[in-house]
Amino acid sequence: MDKLIIRGGKKLSGTVHVNGSKNAVLPIMAACILANGPSTISNVPDLADVKTMVSLLEKFGVTVAYAKEKTLTIDPRGIKKHIAHYDLVRRMRASICVLGPLLGRFGKAKVSMPGGCVIGPRPIDLHLKGIKALGASVKIEHGYVIAEARQLKGTNIYLGGRFGSSVLATGNIMMAAVKAKGITIIENAACEPEVVDLARFLCKMGAKIEGAGSHVISVTGVKELHGTEHAVIRDRIEAGTYLVAGAITNSDIVVDGVQQEYMRAVIEKLKETGVKVSLRGEKARVKGTKRLKPIEIVTLPYPGFPTDMQAQFMALMTLIPGISIVTEKVYTERFMHVPELMRMAADISLEGSTAIVKGVKNLSGAPVMASDLRASAALVLAGLAANGTTEVNRIYHLDRGYEKMDEKLRALGADIERVKA
């Protein structure tokens, strides 16, 4: 198991490049199951979660190979199995997105209940509600979701839940519905760019989908889907994390791969702190300032402020004079990073789903423990700005969603190294 050693206080400079989106590529890889031939996916990030999905697809009998760097060819013609076993699914929550494609291809699926980060309750009730509405029988037995349907049938599905819309559930229902008989209307669908990218990919395969990016998606079932080619969108969370890296270290860096239309909430909140962000095409230049201003953040489904950027912004808030406030409305228990930041001398108090952050003059390097993917990133950012040495343990979480983050930061001038724990 690896850990990161960060000696803070270094200014960053240069350009950092953003990879393809983790949250977009995983369901797109799963969607390849539905085709009658191979698909080629480019701009694929080199991540632990991608490798887990590759292993999962190969267990089904799908052939997966790198055509060239960051380009996967996925051929489902040899697929024989419809069972996603616990040993792989437990590693990441996104494994549940094979449920819809398996059901669409075989009329049956057996998928282990998913694992992943521990950031509070993330039930799969909306996934099950959607496939039941399409006519599948569903039962949970020995830790597995078992779904069967002779013929999926189009219907109206309302995907409202306790935590609002669901990106993975919207994707799963879209993938199941593309081969259902008739028209499926998904109401209260997630609007995230990753849903739009999946719909775009499915349409290239021959699916008929309208309304992706809105709260109402219409899917007209087709008999057959074919292989295609597709380039995955950029990772808006990775881009946002590096923008915050420039801000928290009071540096001047360029983040290359910022798709502005997907990142307005993050960019505007960063500007509210007093940080300068200038945009030109897909390049964003961030210039830090010592005169940071406190802000208030409320996480919401897209196009609101993303919950996946909450921890990184909280790291920045710890150094902003005055009081900043974070209210988490997506995953109300997503504050596992708070006690670790407090180990670094941050002043944070929790009141239910709200964190009150009083800015301190300096953070102090300390040994800290990563609890989930975005908490890992927040601790790395805090370490970059802290006095002394920070040791970030359990960085396997980080490797699930950030490709070679330590190498990218070192190229910008950070004093950071990966060592064996």
C-alpha positions, 0 to 999 in steps of 0.5 A: 500500500502506498502513501504520499509524502508532501512537504508544503509551502511550494509555489506551483507553476506550469500547465497541467492536463485534464484526463477523460472523465471517470464518471463518464467512461465507466457507464460507457464501457458498460454500455458496450455490452449492448452492441453486436460488435466492437466499440473504440473508446478514446480519452480513457483515463488510466485509473484503478476504477477503469481497470476494475471495470475492464476486469469485470467486463472480461469476466463476462467474456467481453474482449478488452484491449488497448488499441493505443494509449488511452484508447480501448477497444471493447468487443462484446461478441464473446460475452457469455455470463450475466453475473457480476461477482462480489470480488470485483463489484465491492471495489467500486460503486459504479459496477452497478451500471452493468445491471441495465446493459446485462438486462438489455442484452440477456433479459437477466442479470445477477449483480452483487450489491456495490461497494466503493467510498464510504461517504454516507448512504447511497442506496440503489433503490432508484435503479431497482425502481426503474428496472421494475417499471420496465417489467423486470422481476427483481429480488435481492438474495445473498447480497446479489440483485437478481433481475429477469424479464422476457421482454422489457417494455417502455413506460413512464418512470419517475426517478425522484428519490430521497437525495434527488436525481441519480446519475448512475440510476438514470444511466442504468435505466437509459441502457436498459430502455434502449432495447425495450419495446416501445417508448420509455419516459424518464422523469426527474432524470439526472442532468449531469454532463456524464449522462449526456455523454452516455446518451451521445455514445448510445445514440452513436450505437443506434439508440434513439434518445432525446432530452439528455441533459434535461429532467425528462429523457425519452428513449425509443427502443430499438432491436439492435445496437452496433459498435461505434467510436467515441471520445470521452468528455474531460473530467470536470472534477479533476479540472476543478481539483487542479484549479483549487490547487492553484488557489490554495498555494497562491500560485499561477498555473494553467489547467488544460482541459476545462470544458467551461459549459460544465464547470460554471458553478465551480469557476464562479465560486472560485472567483468569489474567493478573490482568485482570478480565473481567466478562460481561453478555449479549454484552458483556464489560468488560475492566479491565487491571491493572499486576499481570499474572501469567505464564501458559502457553498451548497452542494446540489445536483448539476448544474448546482455546485457538485458534491464531488468538489465539496472537500477540495473547496473546504481545504481552501476554506480553511485558509480563508480569513473569516467564516465560510459555510458548506451545506451538503445536500447531496450526500449529507454525511460526506464530511469524513475529511473534516477530522483529518483537516482538523489534525492539520490545525483547521478550525471546522465545526459540524452542525448536521449537514453543515460545516462551519469553517473558520479560516486559520493563518496556517495549516500544519503538516501531519499524518492523515488518513484518506477515507474516500476519493475526494477526501483524498484529494482535499488532504493532498491540497491541504498538504500542498499549502501546509507548513511542514510535512504531510503524510497522506495514507490509504491513497488507493482511494486517490488512484481510483479517480486521479491519474498520477496526481503526484506526478502531475503536481510534481511537474508543477513544482510541488514537493511530493513523493509516493512511497510504500507505507 
